[in-house]
Amino acid sequence: MKVNLELREIRKTDCQSISESFQKQGWDKPVSQYETYVEYQEKGERDVIIAEWNQEFAGYLTIKWNSDYEPFRKGGIPEIADFNVLKKFQRLGIGTDLMDEAEKRIKKISSHAGIGFGVYKDYGAAQILYINRGYKPDGNGLVKNSIPLKYGEVVTIDDSIVFCLTKKL
């Protein structure tokens, strides 16, 4: 971990500033999303790991201990979900450190981690990162809202369409 970087759990007091940080770069991530994440964390449904660079919010990811995606859920594979690093903090290794921490936590309860990525260009950096970290396709093709697509289905490419991968830890 970098000297300038701190990884910690989300706190109720973080919600407003996280939302504002994303709004400044043009992303709509409402305060309510993070308030819900705090609730999930308090119930043990997710871990929400916050990254701060020089005491400034830089990014986060969540670990869904029981995935909505049936192949992960049936296989007992926790899912790394909603992984974001602010643009101004990208290329500093923060995403790598967040992934290292998530995989360390997951390894305590599962031999595999799962993750999904969007299929259009905005997700290019994530696609490269996950493949370089050893994640491999789970064999179910494209997925929409946690359900694998079938031949002939017509979809609009948006954030609901993902490609799922797993990694043996």
C-alpha positions, 0 to 999 in steps of 0.5 A: 500500500502507498504511504499516501493511501488509506483503505477503510470502511465506509462511514455515514459521514462519508456519503455526502462527500462521496456523492459530491466528488462524483458529481464534480466529474460528471457522474450521477451517484446519489447520496442515497446510494452510499447511505444504502451501502452503509446499511448493507455494511452494518447488516454484514451484506457487503463490505464497502472499502473506501480509498483516501489519497492524502485524506481526500476521497479517491474511490471505493469498491464493494464486496457483495457476500451473496451475489445477485448473479445466480452462478456466483451465488450458487457457487458461494462466490462473493462478488466485487461490485461497484468499483470506482476510482475518481478520474483524477486519482486513476493510474496511481495504483489505487484500484490495484490496492482496492482489489488486493484488499477485496481479494484478501477479505474474500479469500478468508471465506471463499477460494474464488472471487467474482466480478463483472465489467461493462462491455463498452469503451468506458469500461476499458481500463477495468477490463484490462485490469481484471484480465491482468489480475487473472480473472477469467470468463465464467462461461455464461457470456453477456449478462443483463441485470444478473441474468445471462442473455440468450441467443437472439435477445435484443438489448441496448448496451448500457450499464446493465450489460456486463461480462462476468469473470472469476478468479481462483484466489 
